[in-house]
């Protein structure tokens, strides 16, 4: 996701500033650093757990839920 943001910013002529936040106490310093920029856009990359694997494959932390391929396979087996 970061590479996609950087590529889009480069083609648009916009600079990217990375600010790392690892704990709640880091937010005030990060927001202060961002606010010093004249034009700012805040993008939060929060680790998130999704119910579908497609979102985890696109950069989410993980997917947790039923394996849909296996569910369909078992359905077909049970319908026979």
Secondary structure, 3 states (H helix, E strand, C coil): CHHHHHHHHHHHCCCCCCCCCCCHHHHHHHHHHHHCCCCCCCCCCCCCEECCHHHHHCCCCEECCCCHHHHHHHHHHHHC
